[in-house]
Amino acid sequence: TAGVYMIARLSFMYTLSPDAMAVVACVGAATALFAATMAITQRDIKKVLAYSTVSQLGFMVLAVGVGAYVAGIFQLLTHAFFKALLVLGAGSVIHGMSGEQDIFKMGGLRKKMPITRLTFLIGCIAIAGVPFFSGFFSKDEILWDTLTKKQMVSLPQAARAGWSDGEHALIAGRHGAVLEARGNNWTRHQLAPADAPVGGPGQKIAPSIRAVTADAEGTFWAVGDYGTIYSGTSGAMTLRFQPEGPTRAFPLNAVWAKSSSEVWAVGDRGLVIRKSGDQFTTLDSGTAVPFHAIAAKAENDVYVGGAGGTLMHWNGQAFGKMDTGSSSDITGLAMVGADLWLATGQGALLKASGGTFERIDVKTPGLASLRGITAMSTFGGLVAIAAVGILDNETTPRPLILTSAGGAWTLSAGEPGQSLRTVLPFGEGWMGTTDGGALVKTAGATLVTEKTVPSKPWFHKLLYLAGLFTAFLTAFYMFRLYFLTFEGTTRADAHAWDHAHESPKSMTVPLMILAGLSIVGGYIGTPLFGHATEVLQHWMAPAFRIAEARLEANHHLSEAWFYAGLSSVIALAGIGLAYALYQGALRGLPADLARQFQGLYRLLYNKYYVDELYDVLFVRPFAATSRFVHRFVDQVVIDLILVRGPGYVLYGVGRVVRYVQTGDVQQYAVAIVVGLAAIAWAIGGAS
């Protein structure tokens, strides 16, 4: 429960990482299902409830993992009611049965313990998710949010790079962040860092991506700061090239690719890099102006545009300058059929015809004037420009996306104060990115702003199915527990049965209070309790305000009622199966199945041998290591050698030296005489 609360309170951090949320959700679903399968074979009444608690905690973790933070805390609240009821009810049963905990040695207690039996039944109904009891509301909301909740993935900052074929899109920006869209599913990638020209040798920085495109073979190419060129078959591209020397300090601003063996990239200081075959080569453009755009008819017919209206043409041998008649920065180049189209930062749109440039008038009802064109794109014979312009009867510039089909222009206008960096075909319209990190889409004559984009990983359907199956198992093992404990005939020994009795009021009154809360406690999370909004949702709104802004939910009530009905049918099916196996005509089947599938039964009964595996992998090695450290390192190395060892050495040396250093002068004189005699004898013998 502390983990559920922690993740919920740190929701503003978890929603920044789809991978982190996916890990949390998968761990939650696995825990819920794993523990539920343990509970279906247990005989100890407390163990059934213990593994049930673990399973319900998995449900809560699943909820916060998919972004259903209110639903997770709601389940924490309702679970407190009915699980406290069930645990105290189990204590009442154990008290009434003189300490017996084996449910296979119970049965028929409805006659002996009517209050405990009724309140326990209410707890079982609530945890099973039967409609109109507390567990139904929280469990159903978790399942519904697991299926429908979408995480909103933020756009990269300064998302100035984009490519799309209408259904598949890439958007990239600062710090090597890339968003990839396939239909309505968005995923975020992080490109590997590159060598930076500052910070010393070995300094790695993720470069900002300034342009991205795809070649005819389906390979993506992206360029950015530090002269970096990335490529790959998805948004997770790898670094393919980075120039050496001073050129590394220049960013690349535009890229064109015909195939994996013919790629062009241009950037600041007139930088032009060509990939021909497997070789990257830096070409002399003849100018030092920054290049912002590139377009080509073929590898020997390439156009490069940049600051001050500079337009260079590559003829296969060298670059030559073309006169556009404009001194405004070139912000976009595109091939429309056989014609070269050129966009400028001052709002001019030019077309090369017969070697000269003619101005294209962008006129459409509602448009007073264009102030600048920031990007241009073509798709399916259509031309689209991202621009800043003024509408009729207005004075404040607005971001615009204008599309041309057969010479007729269509206008979509956004809110003032924004500036578009890209324009891309997507779905049935066009989309663009703003300086502020927002995504805009055309919706008729307006641009609809979305600060984030939704992401729904495919495995959420598997998470939903895992949660649904866990709900079925929950209903089954809880009513298995109820039927074996309270219904049918007794299986207890005569002494225990004779002494079985209802618990005192000090135990039954709390059970009755918790039973009432298990019935009505769920309504606090529904519109039935309160006014226009859910009380719990409104109360928790400040805690989850940041996280909820990055999430999107499906509010189609017709679908919600269908899935609520489905989960109710699943709960009733689990109850029905438990009744058939332990009270109905199939009462002998569980024992037969246990004998027929002894291996599986033992696996579940022994909790997948997790305790034994933990003992082998951790407890025993740790205990053996501890004994070794104690007996050898501590007792021998430290105590004997390092602590007592120096004392022993000094003591032994002292025992020897004390016979020499006696302090008796006569002994010293004798030693001197003997020594001199020995030396004299040695010298005489040598000579």
For each residue, the residues with C-beta under 8 A, 3 or more apart:
1: 4 5 57 60 76
2: 5 6
3: 6 7 57 61
4: 1 7 8 57 60 61 64 72 73 76
5: 1 2 8 9 73 76
6: 2 3 9 10
7: 3 4 10 11 14 24 61 64 65 72
8: 4 5 11 64 69 72 73 543 544
9: 5 6 543
10: 6 7 13 14
11: 7 8 14 15 64 67 69 543 544 546 547
12: 15 16 546 547
13: 10 16 17
14: 7 10 11 17 20 21 24 64 547
15: 11 12 21 67 151 152 546 547 550 551
16: 12 13 20 154 550
17: 13 14 20 21
18: 21 22 151 153 187 188 455 457
19: 22 23
20: 14 16 17 23 24
21: 14 15 17 18 24 25 65 66 67 151
22: 18 19 25 26 65 457 459
23: 19 20 26 27 65
24: 7 14 20 21 27 28 61 64 65
25: 21 22 28 29 61 62 65 66 146 460 463
26: 22 23 29 30 65 459 463
27: 23 24 30 31 58 61 65
28: 24 25 31 32 58 59 60 61 62 63 64 65
29: 25 26 32 33 58 62 65 462 463 466 467 470
30: 26 27 33 34 58 466
31: 27 28 34 35 54 55 57 58 61
32: 28 29 35 36 55 56 57 58 59 61 62 466 467 470
33: 29 30 36 37 55 58 466 469 470 473
34: 30 31 37 38 55 58 608
35: 31 32 38 39 51 52 54 55 58
36: 32 33 39 40 51 52 55 470 473 474 477
37: 33 34 40 473 604
38: 34 35 41 42 51 54 604 607 608
39: 35 36 42 47 48 51 52 55 473 477
40: 36 37 473 476 477 480 604
41: 38 594 601 604 605
42: 38 39 47 48 51 605
43: 47 102 103 104
44: 47 48 101 102 103
45: 48 49 90 93 94 101 102 103 106 481 485
46: 49 50 87 90 94 101
47: 39 42 43 44 50 51
48: 39 42 44 45 51 52 103 477 478 481
49: 45 46 52 53 83 86 87 90 481
50: 46 47 53 54
51: 35 36 38 39 42 47 48 54 55 607
52: 35 36 39 48 49 55 56 83 86 127 474 477 478
53: 49 50 56 57 83
54: 31 35 38 50 51 57 58
55: 31 32 33 34 35 36 39 51 52 58 59 470 473 474
56: 32 52 53 59 60 75 79 83 127 474
57: 1 3 4 31 32 53 54 60 61
58: 27 28 29 30 31 32 33 34 35 54 55 61 62 470
59: 28 32 55 56 62 63 75 139 142 467 470
60: 1 4 28 56 57 63 64 72 75 76 79 142
61: 3 4 7 24 25 27 28 31 32 57 58 64 65 72
62: 25 28 29 32 58 59 65 66 142 146 463 467
63: 28 59 60 66 68 69 71 72 75 142 145 146
64: 4 7 8 11 14 24 28 60 61 67 68 69 72
65: 7 21 22 23 24 25 26 27 28 29 61 62
66: 21 25 62 63 145 146 149 460 463
67: 11 15 21 64 145 149 151 547 551
68: 63 64 71 72 141 142 145 146 149
69: 8 11 63 64 72 73 540 543 544 547 548
70: 73 74 141 525 534 536 537 540 544
71: 63 68 74 75 138 141 142 145
72: 4 7 8 60 61 63 64 68 69 75 76 142
73: 4 5 8 69 70 76 77 536 540
74: 70 71 77 78 137 138 141 525 536
75: 56 59 60 63 71 72 78 79 138 139 141 142
76: 1 4 5 60 72 73 79 80
77: 73 74 80 81 138 521 524 525 536
78: 74 75 81 82 126 134 135 137 138 518 521 522 525
79: 56 60 75 76 82 83 127 135 138
80: 76 77 83 84
81: 77 78 84 85 126 134 514 517 518 521
82: 78 79 85 86 122 123 126 127 134 135 514 518
83: 49 52 53 56 79 80 86 87 123 127
84: 80 81 87 88 514
85: 81 82 88 89 119 120 122 123 126 511 514 515 517 518
86: 49 52 82 83 89 90 120 123 124 127 478
87: 46 49 83 84 90 91
88: 84 85 91 92 507 510 511 514
89: 85 86 92 93 116 119 120 123 511
90: 45 46 49 86 87 93 94
91: 87 88 94 95 507
92: 88 89 95 96 113 116 503 507 508 511
93: 45 89 90 96 97 106 109 113 116 120 485
94: 45 46 90 91 97 99 100 101
95: 91 92 503 507
96: 92 93 109 112 113 116 500 501 502 503
97: 93 94 100 106 109 492 496 500
98: 495 496 499 500
99: 94
100: 94 97 105 106 492 496
101: 44 45 46 94
102: 43 44 45 105 106
103: 43 44 45 48 106 481 484 485
104: 43 484 491
105: 100 102 491 492 493 496
106: 45 93 97 100 102 103 109 484 485 486 490 491 492
107: 484 485 486 487 488 489 490 491 492
108: 111 112 486 487 488 489 490
109: 93 96 97 106 112 113 116 117 485 486 490 500
110: 113 114 117 486 487
111: 108 114
112: 96 108 109 497 500 501 502
113: 92 93 96 109 110 116 117 486 500 501 502 503
114: 110 111 117 118 502
115: 118 119 502 503 508 511 512
116: 89 92 93 96 109 113 119 120 502 503 508 511
117: 109 110 113 114 120 121 486
118: 114 115 121 122 515
119: 85 89 115 116 122 123 508 511 512 514 515
120: 85 86 89 93 116 117 123 124 482 485 486 511
121: 117 118 124 125 482 486
122: 82 85 118 119 125 126 133 515 518 519
123: 82 83 85 86 89 119 120 126 127 514 515 518
124: 86 120 121 127 128 478 479 481 482
125: 121 122 128 130 133 135
126: 78 81 82 85 122 123 130 133 134 135 136 518 519 522
127: 52 56 79 82 83 86 123 124 135 474 478
128: 124 125 135 471 474 475 478 479 571 574 575
129: 133 135 136 139 140 471 474 475 567 568 570 571
130: 125 126 133 135 136 475 568 571 572 575
131: 136 564 568
132: 136
133: 122 125 126 129 130 136 518 519 522
134: 78 81 82 126 137 138 517 518 519 520 521 522 523
135: 78 79 82 125 126 127 128 129 130 138 139 518 522
136: 126 129 130 131 132 133 139 140 522 567 568 571
137: 74 78 134 140 141 522 523 525 526
138: 71 74 75 77 78 79 134 135 141 142 522 525
139: 59 75 129 135 136 142 143 471 567
140: 129 136 137 143 144 563 564 567 568
141: 68 70 71 74 75 137 138 144 145 525
142: 59 60 62 63 68 71 72 75 138 139 145 146 467
143: 139 140 146 147 464 467 468 471 563 567
144: 140 141 147 148 560 563 564
145: 63 66 67 68 71 141 142 148 149 553
146: 25 62 63 66 68 142 143 149 460 463 464 467
147: 143 144 460 461 464 563
148: 144 145 553 554 559
149: 66 67 68 145 146 551 552 553 554
150: 454 455 456 551 552 553 554
151: 15 18 21 67 454 455 456 550 551 552
152: 15 451 452 453 454 455 549 550 551 552
153: 18 179 186 187 188 452 453 454 455 550
154: 16 437 451 452 550
155: 159 171 173 179 433 437 438 439 451 452 453
156: 159 171 172 173 174 175 177 178 179 209 437
157: 173 174 175 177 437
158: 173 174 208 421 435 437
159: 155 156 162 171 172 173 174 179 421 422 433 437
160: 173 210 211 421 422 433
161: 170 171 172 173 209 210 211 212 222 224 422
162: 159 169 170 171 172 212 421 422 423 424 432 433
163: 169 170 212 213 214 220 424
164: 167 168 169 170 181 379 424 425 426 431
165: 168 169 214 379 425
166: 379 380 425 426 427
167: 164 182 183 426 427
168: 164 165 180 181 182
169: 162 163 164 165 180 181 424 426 431
170: 161 162 163 164 178 179 180 181 212 220 222 235
171: 155 156 159 161 162 178 179 181 422 424 433 439
172: 156 159 161 162 176 177 178 179 191 209 212 222 224
173: 155 156 157 158 159 160 161 177 208 209 433 437
174: 156 157 158 159 177 208
175: 156 157 206 208
176: 172 190 191 192 193 206 207 208 209 224
177: 156 157 172 173 174 188 189 190 191 209
178: 156 170 171 172 188 189 190 191 209 212 222 235 236 237
179: 153 155 156 159 170 171 172 186 187 188 189 235 453
180: 168 169 170 186 187 188 189 234 235
181: 164 168 169 170 171 184 185 186 426 453
182: 167 168 185
183: 167
184: 181 454 456
185: 181 182 455 456 457 458
186: 153 179 180 181 453 454 455
187: 18 153 179 180 235 455
188: 18 153 177 178 179 180 455
189: 177 178 179 180 234 235 236 237
190: 176 177 178 206
191: 172 176 177 178 206 207 209 222 230 236 237 239
192: 176 206 238 239
193: 176 204 205 206 207
194: 204 205 206 207 226 228 239 242
195: 202 203 204 226 242 248
196: 199 203 204 205 226
197: 226 246 248 249
198: 203
199: 196 203 205
200: 203
201:
202: 195
203: 195 196 198 199 200
204: 193 194 195 196
205: 193 194 196 199 225 226
206: 175 176 190 191 192 193 194
207: 176 191 193 194 224 225 226 228 251
208: 158 173 174 175 176 224 225 251
209: 156 161 172 173 176 177 178 191 212 222 223 224 230
210: 160 161 223 224 225 251 252 253 254
211: 160 161 222 223 224 252 253 254 255 265
212: 161 162 163 170 172 178 209 220 221 222 223 255
213: 163 220 221 255 256 257
214: 163 165 218 219 220 221 257
215: 218 219 221 257 258 259 260 262 263
216: 258 259
217: 259 260
218: 214 215 233
219: 214 215 231 232 233 257 260
220: 163 170 212 213 214 231 232 233 234 235 237
221: 212 213 214 215 229 230 231 255 257 263 265
222: 161 170 172 178 191 209 211 212 229 230 231 237 255
223: 209 210 211 212 228 229 230 252 253 254 255 265 267
224: 161 172 176 207 208 209 210 211 228 230 251 252
225: 205 207 208 210 228 251 252
226: 194 195 196 197 205 207 242 248 249 251
227: 241 242 243 247 248 249 250 251 252 267 271 273
228: 194 207 223 224 225 239 241 242 252
229: 221 222 223 239 240 241 242 252 255 263 265 273 275 280
230: 191 209 221 222 223 224 237 238 239 240
231: 219 220 221 222 237 238 240 260 263
232: 219 220 235 236 237 238
233: 218 219 220
234: 180 189 220 237
235: 170 178 179 180 187 189 220 232
236: 178 189 191 232
237: 178 189 191 220 222 230 231 232 234
238: 192 230 231 232
239: 191 192 194 228 229 230 242
240: 229 230 231 280
241: 227 228 229 273 275 280
242: 194 195 226 227 228 229 239 248
243: 227 247 248 273 282
244: 247 248
245: 248
246: 197 249
247: 227 243 244 250 271 282
248: 195 197 226 227 242 243 244 245
249: 197 226 227 246
250: 227 247 267 268 269 271
251: 207 208 210 224 225 226 227 267 268
252: 210 211 223 224 225 227 228 229 255 265 266 267 271 273
253: 210 211 223 266 267 268 290 291 292 293
254: 210 211 223 265 266 267 291 292 293 294 304
255: 211 212 213 221 222 223 229 252 263 264 265 266 294
256: 213 263 264 265 294 295 296 302
257: 213 214 215 219 221 260 262 263 264
258: 215 216 262 263 296 298 299
259: 215 216 217 262
260: 215 217 219 231 257 263
261: 275 276 277 278
262: 215 257 258 259 275 276 299
263: 215 221 229 231 255 256 257 258 260 274 275
264: 255 256 257 272 273 274 275 294 296 302
265: 211 221 223 229 252 254 255 256 272 273 274 294
266: 252 253 254 255 271 272 273 285 291 293 294 304 306
267: 223 227 250 251 252 253 254 271 273 290 291
268: 250 251 253 271 290 291
269: 250 288 290
270: 285 286 287 288 289 290 291 306
271: 227 247 250 252 266 267 268 282 285 291
272: 264 265 266 282 283 284 285 291 304 319
273: 227 229 241 243 252 264 265 266 267 280 281 282 283
274: 263 264 265 280 281 283
275: 229 241 261 262 263 264 278 279 280 281
276: 261 262 279 281 299
277: 261
278: 261 275
279: 275 276
280: 229 240 241 273 274 275
281: 273 274 275 276
282: 243 247 271 272 273
283: 272 273 274 314 319
284: 272 318 319
285: 266 270 271 272 291 304 312 319
286: 270 312 318 319 321
287: 270 306 310 312 319 321
288: 269 270
289: 270 306 307 308 310
290: 253 267 268 269 270 306 307
291: 253 254 266 267 268 270 271 272 285 294 304 305 306 310 312
292: 253 254 305 306 307 329 330 331
293: 253 254 266 304 305 306 330 331 332 333 343 376
294: 254 255 256 264 265 266 291 302 303 304 305 333
295: 256 302 303 333 334 335 340
296: 256 258 264 299 301 302 303 335
297: 301 302 335 338
298: 258 301 302
299: 258 262 276 296 302 316
300: 314 315 316
301: 296 297 298 313 314 315 316
302: 256 264 294 295 296 297 298 299 313 314
303: 294 295 296 311 312 313 314 322 333 340
304: 254 266 272 285 291 293 294 311 312 313 314 319 333
305: 291 292 293 294 310 311 312 330 332 333 342
306: 266 270 287 289 290 291 292 293 310 311 312 329 330
307: 289 290 292 310 329 330
308: 289 327 328 329
309: 324 325 326 327 328 329 330 344
310: 287 289 291 305 306 307 321 330
311: 303 304 305 306 321 322 324 330 342
312: 285 286 287 291 303 304 305 306 319 320 321 322
313: 301 302 303 304 319 320 321 322
314: 283 300 301 302 303 304 318 319
315: 300 301 318 320
316: 299 300 301
317:
318: 284 286 314 315
319: 272 283 284 285 286 287 304 312 313 314
320: 312 313 315
321: 286 287 310 311 312 313
322: 303 311 312 313
323:
324: 309 311 330 342 350 357
325: 309 350 357
326: 309 344 346 348 350 357
327: 308 309
328: 308 309 344 345 346 348
329: 292 306 307 308 309 344 345
330: 292 293 305 306 307 309 310 311 324 333 342 343 344 345
331: 292 293 343 344 345 372 373 374 375 376
332: 293 305 341 342 343 373 374 375 376 377 385
333: 293 294 295 303 304 305 330 340 341 342 343 376
334: 295 340 341 376 377 378 383
335: 295 296 297 338 339 340 341 378
336: 339 340 341 351 378 383
337:
338: 297 335
339: 335 336 351 352 353
340: 295 303 333 334 335 336 351 352
341: 332 333 334 335 336 349 350 351 352 360 376 378 383
342: 305 311 324 330 332 333 349 350 351 352 357
343: 293 330 331 332 333 348 349 350 373 375 376 385
344: 309 326 328 329 330 331 347 348 349 350 372 373
345: 328 329 330 331 372 373 374
346: 326 328 371 372
347: 344 369 370 371 372 373 387 388 389
348: 326 328 343 344 359 373
349: 341 342 343 344 359 360 362 373 385
350: 324 325 326 341 342 343 344 357 358 359 360
351: 336 339 340 341 342 357 358 360
352: 339 340 341 342 355 356 357
353: 339 356 357 358
354:
355: 352
356: 352 353
357: 324 325 326 342 350 351 352 353
358: 350 351 353
359: 348 349 350
360: 341 349 350 351
361:
362: 349 367 370 385 387 402 404 409
363: 367 409
364: 367 402 408 409 410 411
365: 411
366: 391 392 411 413 445
367: 362 363 364 370 389 390 391 392 400 402 409 411
368: 389 390 391 392 393 394
369: 347 389 390
370: 347 362 367 373 387 388 389 400
371: 346 347 387 388 389 390 397
372: 331 344 345 346 347 387 388
373: 331 332 343 344 345 347 348 349 370 376 385 386 387
374: 331 332 345 386 387 388 419 420 421
375: 331 332 343 385 386 420 421 422 423 432
376: 293 331 332 333 334 341 343 373 383 384 385 386 423
377: 332 334 383 384 385 422 423 424 425 430
378: 334 335 336 341 381 382 383 384
379: 164 165 166 382 384 425
380: 166 425
381: 378 405
382: 378 379 403 404 405 425
383: 334 336 341 376 377 378 403 404
384: 376 377 378 379 401 402 403 404 423 425 430
385: 332 343 349 362 373 375 376 377 401 402 423
386: 373 374 375 376 399 400 401 420 421 422 423 432
387: 347 362 370 371 372 373 374 399 400 401 402 420
388: 347 370 371 372 374 397 398 399 400 419 420
389: 347 367 368 369 370 371 397 398 400 413
390: 367 368 369 371 394 395 396 397 398
391: 366 367 368 394 398 413
392: 366 367 368
393: 368
394: 368 390 391 398
395: 390
396: 390 416
397: 371 388 389 390 416
398: 388 389 390 391 394 413 414 415 416 418
399: 386 387 388 413 414 415 418 419 420 432 434 440 447
400: 367 370 386 387 388 389 411 412 413 414 420 447
401: 384 385 386 387 411 412 420 423 430 432 440 442 447
402: 362 364 367 384 385 387 409 410 411 412
403: 382 383 384 409 410 430 442
404: 362 382 383 384 407 408 409 410
405: 381 382 408 410
406:
407: 404
408: 364 404 405
409: 362 363 364 367 402 403 404
410: 364 402 403 404 405
411: 364 365 366 367 400 401 402 445
412: 400 401 402 429 430 442 443 444 445 446 447
413: 366 389 391 398 399 400 445 446 447
414: 398 399 400 418 420 434 440 446 447 449
415: 398 399 418 447 449
416: 396 397 398
417:
418: 398 399 414 415 434 435 436 438 440 449
419: 374 388 399 434 435
420: 374 375 386 387 388 399 400 401 414 423 432 433 434 440
421: 158 159 160 162 374 375 386 432 433 434 435
422: 159 160 161 162 171 375 377 386 432 433
423: 162 375 376 377 384 385 386 401 420 430 431 432
424: 162 163 164 169 171 377 430 431 432
425: 164 165 166 377 379 380 382 384 429 430
426: 164 166 167 169 181 429 430 431 441
427: 166 167 441
428:
429: 412 425 426 441 442 443
430: 377 384 401 403 412 423 424 425 426 441 442
431: 164 169 423 424 426 439 440 441 442
432: 162 375 386 399 401 420 421 422 423 424 439 440 447
433: 155 159 160 162 171 173 420 421 422 437 438 439 440
434: 399 414 418 419 420 421 437 438 439 440 449
435: 158 418 419 421
436: 418
437: 154 155 156 157 158 159 173 433 434 451
438: 155 418 433 434 449 450 451
439: 155 171 431 432 433 434 449 450 451 452 453
440: 399 401 414 418 420 431 432 433 434 447 448 449 450
441: 426 427 429 430 431 447 448 450
442: 401 403 412 429 430 431 446 447 448
443: 412 429 446 447 448
444: 412
445: 366 411 412 413
446: 412 413 414 442 443
447: 399 400 401 412 413 414 415 432 440 441 442 443
448: 440 441 442 443
449: 414 415 418 434 438 439 440
450: 438 439 440 441 453
451: 152 154 155 437 438 439 549
452: 152 153 154 155 439 549 550
453: 152 153 155 179 181 186 439 450
454: 150 151 152 153 184 186 552
455: 18 150 151 152 153 185 186 187 188
456: 150 151 184 185 460
457: 18 22 185 460
458: 185 461 462
459: 22 26 462 463
460: 25 66 146 147 456 457 463 464
461: 147 458 464 465
462: 29 458 459 465 466
463: 25 26 29 62 66 146 459 460 466 467
464: 143 146 147 460 461 467 468
465: 461 462 468 469
466: 29 30 32 33 462 463 469 470
467: 29 32 59 62 142 143 146 463 464 470 471
468: 143 464 465 471 472 566 567 570
469: 33 465 466 472 473
470: 29 32 33 36 55 58 59 466 467 473 474
471: 128 129 139 143 467 468 474 475 567 570 571 574
472: 468 469 475 476 570 571 573 574
473: 33 36 37 39 40 55 469 470 476 477 574
474: 36 52 55 56 127 128 129 470 471 477 478 571 574
475: 128 129 130 471 472 478 479 570 571 572 573 574 575 578
476: 40 472 473 479 480 574 575 577 578
477: 36 39 40 48 52 473 474 480 481 578
478: 48 52 86 124 127 128 474 475 481 482 578
479: 124 128 475 476 482 483 574 575 578 579
480: 40 476 477 483 484 578 581 582
481: 45 48 49 103 124 477 478 484 485
482: 120 121 124 478 479 485 486 487 578
483: 479 480 486 487 488 578 579 582 583
484: 103 104 106 107 480 481 487 488 582
485: 45 93 103 106 107 109 120 481 482
486: 106 107 108 109 110 113 117 120 121 482 483
487: 107 108 110 482 483 484 582 583
488: 107 108 483 484 582 583
489: 107 108
490: 106 107 108 109 497
491: 104 105 106 107
492: 97 100 105 106 107 496 497 500
493: 105 496 497
494: 497 498
495: 98 498 499
496: 97 98 100 105 492 493 499 500
497: 112 490 492 493 494 500
498: 494 495
499: 98 495 496
500: 96 97 98 109 112 113 492 496 497
501: 96 112 113
502: 96 112 113 114 115 116 508
503: 92 95 96 113 115 116 506 507 508
504: 507 508
505: 508 509
506: 503 509 510
507: 88 91 92 95 503 504 510 511
508: 92 115 116 119 502 503 504 505 511 512
509: 505 506 512 513
510: 88 506 507 513 514
511: 85 88 89 92 115 116 119 120 507 508 514 515
512: 115 119 508 509 515 516
513: 509 510 516 517
514: 81 82 84 85 88 119 123 510 511 517 518
515: 85 118 119 122 123 511 512 518 519
516: 512 513 519 520
517: 81 85 134 513 514 520 521
518: 78 81 82 85 122 123 126 133 134 135 514 515 521
519: 122 126 133 134 515 516
520: 134 516 517 523
521: 77 78 81 134 517 518 524
522: 78 126 133 134 135 136 137 138 525 526
523: 134 137 520 526 528 529
524: 77 521 529 534 535 536
525: 70 74 77 78 137 138 141 522 529 534 535 536 537
526: 137 522 523 529 534
527: 530 532 533 534
528: 523
529: 523 524 525 526 534 535
530: 527 533 534 535 538
531:
532: 527
533: 527 530 537 538
534: 70 524 525 526 527 529 530 537 538
535: 524 525 529 530 538 539
536: 70 73 74 77 524 525 539 540
537: 70 525 533 534 540 541
538: 530 533 534 535 541
539: 535 536
540: 69 70 73 536 537 543 544
541: 537 538 544 545 548
542: 545
543: 8 9 11 69 540
544: 8 11 69 70 540 541 547 548
545: 541 542 548 549
546: 11 12 15 549 550
547: 11 12 14 15 67 69 544 550 551
548: 69 541 544 545 551
549: 152 451 452 545 546
550: 15 16 151 152 153 154 452 546 547
551: 15 67 149 150 151 152 547 548
552: 149 150 151 152 454
553: 145 148 149 150
554: 148 149 150 559 560
555: 560
556: 559 560
557: 560 561
558: 561 562
559: 148 554 556 562 563
560: 144 554 555 556 557 563 564
561: 557 558 564 565
562: 558 559 565 566
563: 140 143 144 147 559 560 566 567
564: 131 140 144 560 561 567 568
565: 561 562 568 569
566: 468 562 563 569 570
567: 129 136 139 140 143 468 471 563 564 570 571
568: 129 130 131 136 140 564 565 571 572
569: 565 566 572 573
570: 129 468 471 472 475 566 567 573 574
571: 128 129 130 136 471 472 474 475 567 568 574 575
572: 130 475 568 569 575 576
573: 472 475 569 570 576 577
574: 128 471 472 473 474 475 476 479 570 571 577 578
575: 128 130 475 476 479 571 572 578 579
576: 572 573 579 580
577: 476 573 574 580 581
578: 475 476 477 478 479 480 482 483 574 575 581 582
579: 479 483 575 576 582 583 584
580: 576 577 583 584 585 586
581: 480 577 578 584 586 587 589 590
582: 480 483 484 487 488 578 579 587 590
583: 483 487 488 579 580 587
584: 579 580 581 587
585: 580
586: 580 581 589
587: 581 582 583 584 590
588: 591 592
589: 581 586 592 593
590: 581 582 587 593 594
591: 588 594 595
592: 588 589 595 596
593: 589 590 596 597 601
594: 41 590 591 597 598 601
595: 591 592 598
596: 592 593
597: 593 594 600 601
598: 594 595 601 602
599: 602 603
600: 597 603 604
601: 41 593 594 597 598 604 605
602: 598 599 605 606
603: 599 600 606 608 609
604: 37 38 40 41 600 601 607 608
605: 41 42 601 602
606: 602 603 609 611 612
607: 38 51 604 610 611
608: 34 38 603 604
609: 603 606 612 613
610: 607 613 614
611: 606 607 614 615
612: 606 609 615 616
613: 609 610 616 617
614: 610 611 617 618 619
615: 611 612 618 619 620
616: 612 613 619 620
617: 613 614 621
618: 614 615 621 622
619: 614 615 616 622 623
620: 615 616 623 624
621: 617 618 624 625
622: 618 619 625 626
623: 619 620 626 627
624: 620 621 627 628
625: 621 622 628 629
626: 622 623 629 630
627: 623 624 630 631
628: 624 625 631 632 633
629: 625 626 632 633 634
630: 626 627 633 634 635
631: 627 628 634 635 636
632: 628 629 635 636 637
633: 628 629 630 636 637 638
634: 629 630 631 637 638 639
635: 630 631 632 638 639 640
636: 631 632 633 639 640 641
637: 632 633 634 640 641 642
638: 633 634 635 641 642 643
639: 634 635 636 642 643 644
640: 635 636 637 643 644 645
641: 636 637 638 644 645
642: 637 638 639 645 646
643: 638 639 640 646 647
644: 639 640 641 647 648
645: 640 641 642 648 649
646: 642 643 649 650
647: 643 644 650 651
648: 644 645 651 652
649: 645 646 652 653
650: 646 647 653 654
651: 647 648 654 655
652: 648 649 655 656
653: 649 650 656 657
654: 650 651 657 658
655: 651 652 658
656: 652 653 659 660
657: 653 654 660 661
658: 654 655 661 662
659: 656 662
660: 656 657
661: 657 658
662: 658 659 667
663:
664: 667 668
665: 668 669
666: 669 670
667: 662 664 670 671
668: 664 665 671 672
669: 665 666 672 673
670: 666 667 673 674
671: 667 668 674 675
672: 668 669 675 676
673: 669 670 676 677
674: 670 671 677 678
675: 671 672 678 679
676: 672 673 679 680
677: 673 674 680 681
678: 674 675 681 682
679: 675 676 682 683
680: 676 677 683 684
681: 677 678 684 685
682: 678 679 685 686
683: 679 680 686 687
684: 680 681 687
685: 681 682
686: 682 683
687: 683 684
